[in-house]
Amino acid sequence: MSKPKVTVVGAGFVGAGVAQRLLEKELANVVLVDVVEGLPQGKALDMMESAPIEGFNTAIIGTNSYDATKDSDIVVITAGLARKPGMTRDDLQAKNTEIVGGIVKEVASRSPKAILIIVTNPLDVMSYLAWKKSGFDHKRVIGMAGVLDSARYAYFLSLELKIQPKEIEAVVLGGHGDLMVPAPEFSKANGKPITELLSKEKIDAINKRTQDGGIEIVNLLKTGSAYYAPSSSAVAMAEAIIRDSGRVLPCCVYLKGEYGIKDTYCGVPVSLGREGIKKVIELKLSGESQTALKRSAEHVREQIQKLLL
Ligand code: TXD
């Protein structure tokens, strides 16, 4: 069977990382698109030159036009501005609306059956925008944030509990912003609820570090935002779709009443497969998490209302 085709738009830090991981895991052939002349071509050539060493049998081309993206199975959109110290994700909205809106028109017309994975910030608003502009079924327009936020949560918990990160199952719901909702009642270490292993004060502190996980890295890097864990996260979603695995991952999706939230994008666990979202998983949240989730979704809705569609 031929390999799936994944277009990655934006050949910056996150986009190049997504492309590299897709190639090295031999998940797909990749088309890397960027507006900057030479950038996607140079990164694609450089990645292909690592093929004899890494031994992967997948291929990538870099381009400034959308013609080569035709009939992609998945399109990952990472193009746009990233945060600098002192900026919130919402500060990026005006400029990135223009960028993402234009890109969605280009890719949706050429790949009408594709699944769109949105990465650009502000994530929840850009996911909604991409859904509207594409005209696609909402099951095929999915934002990446929850996988990253949950991975950060899992890592910080592993540091506190002194166990391997992969032994932690952590859940973060809600919008990808300061109001995101770490859900300790569904987070486990070696199968044990973390609420039985850590004090409330410790959990609160780890929740806060998770909510501030993005800015912690922005403040260290000073010139841009995180990209290793974000590219891992987007590829985990692409892998679940390509393999039709049904893996449950927290993703930013359109809600139609699930969790009591309607007509907005928000982060909740979903099962992923070839058709995009197979199912929204409704967890029985604690009252505190449910209230926080609604508040987070309300903030996203307010931001969406600022979009001039
Ligand atoms: O959890 C998440 N969803 C995120 C989101 C985690 C990390 C980063 N997140 C956001 O992804 C971040 O706030 C930005 O909005 C995007 C991309 O971050 P990245 O770190 O990759 O930014 P770069 O390195 O600046 O790359 C952006 C690229 C750059 O090469 C531009 O030339 C290109 O986007 N760009 C475009 N490509 C194609 N078409 C257009 N119009 C375009 N405009 C800019």
Boltz pocket constraint, residues with backbone or C-beta under 6 A from the ligand:
constraints:
  - pocket:
      binder: B
      contacts: [[A, 9], [A, 10], [A, 11], [A, 12], [A, 13], [A, 14], [A, 15], [A, 33], [A, 34], [A, 35], [A, 36], [A, 39], [A, 78], [A, 79], [A, 80], [A, 81], [A, 82], [A, 83], [A, 92], [A, 96], [A, 99], [A, 102], [A, 103], [A, 118], [A, 119], [A, 120], [A, 121], [A, 122], [A, 123], [A, 144], [A, 145], [A, 148], [A, 176], [A, 224], [A, 225], [A, 226], [A, 227], [A, 230]]
      max_distance: 6.0
